[in-house]
Amino acid sequence: MLTTIAIILVVLWAIGFIGFHTVGWFIHILLVVAIILFIIRLV
């Protein structure tokens, strides 16, 4: 479950990074959340 959420957040981050540069702070927050969820999943 957490892995799926992390993958979805990374995909959304990639799409947002390519398409919408105006909301850069929100995109990077999504990336940080995805990385945290992935690390939690590994631990």
C-alpha positions in Angstrom: 0.0 0.0 0.0 2.7 2.5 1.0 4.8 1.5 -2.0 1.8 2.2 -4.4 1.3 5.6 -2.8 5.0 6.4 -3.1 5.0 5.4 -6.8 1.9 7.5 -7.5 3.5 10.5 -5.8 6.7 10.1 -7.7 4.8 9.9 -11.0 2.7 13.0 -10.1 5.9 14.8 -9.2 7.5 13.9 -12.5 4.4 15.0 -14.4 4.2 18.2 -12.4 7.9 18.9 -12.7 7.7 18.7 -16.5 4.4 20.4 -17.0 3.8 22.9 -14.2 6.8 24.9 -13.1 4.7 27.5 -11.3 3.9 25.3 -8.3 7.4 24.1 -7.7 7.1 24.0 -3.9 4.1 21.7 -4.0 5.8 19.3 -6.4 8.9 19.0 -4.2 6.7 18.4 -1.1 5.1 15.5 -3.0 8.6 14.1 -3.8 9.6 14.4 -0.1 6.5 12.6 1.0 7.0 9.8 -1.5 10.6 9.3 -0.4 9.6 9.2 3.3 6.9 6.6 2.5 9.3 4.5 0.6 11.9 4.7 3.4 9.2 3.7 5.9 8.3 0.8 3.7 11.9 -0.4 3.6 12.2 -0.2 7.4 
